Amino acid sequence: MGFIALAGVAVETAIVMLLYLNLAWEKRRALAREQGRPLTSHDVEDVVFEGALLRVRPKVMTVATIFAGLVPIMYGHGTGSEIMQRIAAPMIGGMATATLLTLLVIPAIYVIWKRLALPRVNRDLAGAQRPRPPSHPSTVPGE
């Protein structure tokens, strides 16, 4: 039961981290398009710092709240405490590792992924900035 709850929390926080990173990426991409310049590796790093820093405090608050609720369960000696300890133990250890995954590993993988995608993204940006040839005049009946 503890592993199922842990998996749900870990996946949720990872998805929210990716959402914030993607929002920062789209903002930086739009800025580069406006300025008429290609994106660089420095832009990718700035995006990760901008997006990940917005998630540090909420993630730490979530983990602290979960720890505050689970630590008393680990030290309880009442009826049913043995069963609850078996649920709480993987949650405590898993939340510590899920925090490291969300705050360190996911942004690092995001940097690698976006650096590999830079040539394609810059090609798309350059294609969007080129003037397009005029299209054929439409033939509308009655003109």
Secondary structure, DSSP 8 states (H G I E B T S, - for coil): -HHHHHHHHHHHHHHHHHHHHHHHHHHHHHHHHHHT----HHHHHHHHHHHHHHHHHHHHHHHHHHHHHHHHHHT--STTHHHHHHHHHHHHHHHHHHHHIIIIIHHHHHHHHHHHHHHHHHHHHHHHHS----------TT-
